[in-house]
Amino acid sequence: MEKLLSGKTAIVTGGSRGIGKAIVLELAKHGANVVFSYHSSEAKAMELVKEIEGIGAHGLAVKSDAASFSAAKELCDATVAKFANIDIVVNNAGITRDTLLMRMSEKQWDEVIDNNLKSSFNLTKHASAIMLKQREGSIVNITSIVGLKGQAGQVNYSASKAGIIGFTKSVALELGSRNIRCNSIAPGFIETEMTGELNEATVEEWKKAIPLKRGGEANEVANVCLFLASDLSSYVTGQTIQVDGGLLT
């Protein structure tokens, strides 16, 4: 298998489980050094480092608060200290605090905006300074189809994910002349640990609305991330790719 990312270094936020973990492993399989952040699950993070090393790549787990501007700088500093450069950034960290608008607290709004949208600014701001010196880089932001269509009970989450799409386009316009690309991925219903907690009847109802008649797998999002992180997408920037089985078609 041709390794598409040999010699490259990637940072993935929220990398210890779900879609983030699948992205970490896919980038590592293709030869990247992968630094990933995690919020609380240290045991899972250490297991993932072993998995990365088991496939012949180098990994580093960093406990980090994605909502913190200073923590994002520390994450970049740790990456450069170990691997010398930053070629790929995947802003994947995110949370939900779902409830109807009339019941939503200011805290529930702020937590989601800070962890989902501000986090993308935090890491992109610090990592792009290093990419500018290298005159190359790829930034991939994980948004959601609810950022494109909205979702009742998720005004905070939908706003954060819609914000990521606007952020992606603006960063692409600003940094394109320096050979730094910025794109986003909008997953639909992806079967992960989080969706595994949902009522089975609800899941089946959702699947009926999807043209491919099934939920997506985390590795199917990771495959698109690999495409955007690598030179396979060298003339693609400012785009949002839906990985949703045709749900929004």
C-alpha positions in Angstrom: 0.0 0.0 0.0 1.3 3.4 -1.0 1.6 5.6 2.1 0.2 9.0 1.3 1.4 10.9 4.4 5.0 9.6 4.9 7.1 12.2 6.8 4.0 14.3 7.6 2.9 15.3 11.1 -0.8 15.6 12.0 -2.7 17.0 15.1 -6.2 15.6 15.7 -8.3 17.0 18.5 -10.7 14.7 20.3 -8.8 11.7 19.0 -9.3 9.0 21.6 -12.7 7.6 20.5 -15.3 7.6 17.8 -14.6 9.4 14.5 -11.5 11.0 16.0 -9.9 7.7 16.8 -10.7 6.4 13.2 -9.1 9.5 11.8 -6.0 9.0 14.0 -5.5 5.4 12.9 -6.1 6.1 9.2 -3.5 8.9 9.1 -1.1 6.7 11.0 -1.6 3.9 8.6 -0.5 6.2 5.8 2.8 7.1 7.6 1.9 10.3 9.5 3.2 11.1 12.9 0.0 11.7 14.8 -0.5 13.8 17.9 -4.0 13.7 19.3 -5.6 15.4 22.2 -8.1 13.9 24.7 -10.1 15.4 27.4 -10.5 12.8 30.1 -10.1 9.1 28.9 -6.4 8.6 29.6 -6.5 4.8 29.5 -8.1 4.9 26.0 -5.6 7.5 24.9 -2.6 5.3 26.0 -4.2 2.2 24.3 -4.4 4.2 21.1 -0.8 5.3 21.2 0.1 1.5 21.4 -2.2 0.9 18.4 -0.4 3.6 16.4 3.0 2.2 17.3 1.7 -1.3 16.4 1.2 -0.2 12.8 4.7 1.2 12.6 3.9 4.9 13.1 4.7 7.4 15.9 2.0 8.7 18.2 1.7 11.2 21.1 -1.4 11.7 23.3 -1.8 15.1 25.0 -4.5 15.8 27.6 -5.9 19.2 26.5 -8.9 21.4 26.8 -10.0 22.2 23.2 -11.9 25.3 24.4 -8.7 26.8 25.8 -6.7 29.2 23.6 -3.5 28.7 25.6 -3.9 24.9 25.7 -4.0 24.9 21.9 -0.7 26.7 21.8 0.7 24.1 24.2 -0.5 21.3 22.0 1.3 22.9 19.0 4.4 23.5 21.0 4.4 19.8 22.2 4.0 18.7 18.6 6.8 20.8 17.2 9.1 19.8 20.1 8.6 16.1 19.3 8.2 16.1 15.5 9.6 19.5 14.3 6.6 20.5 12.1 2.8 20.5 11.7 1.5 19.6 8.3 -2.1 18.5 9.0 -4.7 19.7 11.5 -8.0 18.0 12.1 -10.4 19.9 14.3 -12.6 17.1 15.5 -13.3 17.8 19.2 -16.9 18.5 19.9 -19.7 18.0 22.5 -23.5 18.2 22.6 -25.8 19.8 25.2 -29.1 19.1 23.5 -32.3 20.7 24.6 -35.0 22.9 23.2 -34.2 26.6 22.9 -36.7 27.7 25.5 -35.1 25.3 28.0 -31.4 26.0 27.0 -29.2 27.7 29.6 -26.5 30.2 28.7 -24.0 27.7 30.1 -25.3 25.0 27.6 -24.9 27.4 24.7 -21.5 28.6 25.7 -20.0 25.2 26.4 -21.0 23.9 22.9 -19.8 27.1 21.1 -16.5 27.0 23.0 -15.8 23.3 22.5 -17.0 23.0 18.9 -16.4 26.4 17.2 -13.9 28.4 19.4 -11.7 25.2 19.6 -11.4 25.3 15.8 -10.2 28.9 15.9 -7.8 28.1 18.8 -5.9 25.3 17.1 -6.0 26.8 13.6 -4.7 30.1 14.8 -1.6 28.6 16.4 -0.9 25.8 13.9 -1.3 28.0 10.8 1.5 30.2 12.1 3.8 27.2 11.7 2.3 26.2 8.4 2.9 29.7 7.1 6.6 29.3 7.7 6.5 25.9 5.9 4.4 27.4 3.1 2.2 24.3 3.1 -0.5 22.6 5.1 -3.9 21.1 5.2 -6.6 21.9 7.8 -9.7 19.7 8.0 -12.6 20.8 10.2 -15.3 18.3 11.3 -18.7 19.9 11.0 -22.1 18.1 10.6 -25.1 18.0 8.3 -27.0 19.8 11.1 -24.7 22.8 10.3 -26.3 22.7 6.8 -29.9 22.0 7.7 -30.5 22.7 11.4 -32.0 20.4 13.9 -34.7 21.0 16.5 -33.3 20.6 20.0 -29.8 21.5 18.8 -29.7 25.2 18.3 -26.3 25.4 20.0 -24.8 22.5 18.2 -26.2 23.5 14.8 -24.9 27.1 15.2 -21.5 25.8 16.2 -21.3 23.5 13.1 -22.7 26.1 10.7 -20.0 28.5 12.1 -17.3 25.9 11.3 -18.4 26.0 7.6 -18.1 29.8 7.4 -14.8 29.6 9.3 -13.5 27.0 6.8 -14.3 29.1 3.8 -12.8 32.2 5.2 -9.5 30.4 6.3 -9.3 28.9 2.8 -9.5 32.4 1.2 -6.9 33.9 3.6 -4.3 31.1 3.5 -4.7 29.7 0.0 -1.9 31.9 -1.5 0.5 30.3 1.0 -0.4 26.8 -0.2 -2.4 26.1 2.9 -5.8 24.4 2.2 -8.8 24.3 4.5 -11.8 22.1 4.1 -14.6 20.6 6.2 -16.4 17.3 6.4 -20.1 17.1 7.3 -20.9 13.6 8.6 -24.5 12.4 8.8 -25.6 9.5 11.0 -22.4 7.8 11.9 -22.5 4.7 14.2 -20.2 5.3 17.1 -20.2 4.8 20.9 -22.4 7.9 21.2 -25.1 6.7 18.8 -24.9 3.2 20.3 -26.7 4.7 23.4 -29.8 5.7 21.3 -33.1 3.8 21.2 -33.0 1.1 18.5 -36.4 2.1 17.0 -35.2 5.7 16.6 -32.1 4.5 14.9 -34.1 2.4 12.5 -36.4 5.3 11.7 -33.4 7.5 10.8 -32.0 4.8 8.6 -35.2 4.7 6.5 -34.6 8.3 5.5 -31.1 7.6 4.3 -30.9 6.7 0.6 -28.1 4.1 1.3 -30.4 2.7 4.0 -27.7 2.3 6.7 -25.7 4.4 9.1 -22.1 5.3 8.2 -19.0 4.0 9.8 -16.3 6.1 11.5 -13.7 4.8 9.0 -15.8 6.2 6.1 -15.4 9.7 7.5 -11.7 8.9 8.1 -11.2 8.0 4.5 -12.5 11.4 3.4 -10.2 13.0 6.0 -7.2 11.1 4.5 -8.2 12.4 1.0 -8.4 16.0 2.3 -5.2 15.7 4.4 -3.1 14.3 1.5 -2.0 15.6 -1.9 -4.8 13.6 -3.5 -6.9 16.8 -2.8 -4.1 19.3 -3.7 -6.5 21.5 -5.7 -9.4 21.3 -3.2 -10.0 24.1 -0.7 -12.9 25.9 0.9 -15.2 22.9 0.5 -17.6 21.0 2.7 -17.9 17.3 1.8 -21.0 15.5 3.1 -20.5 12.0 4.3 -24.2 11.2 5.0 -25.3 8.4 2.7 -27.2 10.9 0.6 -29.4 12.1 3.5 -29.3 15.7 2.5 -29.7 15.0 -1.2 
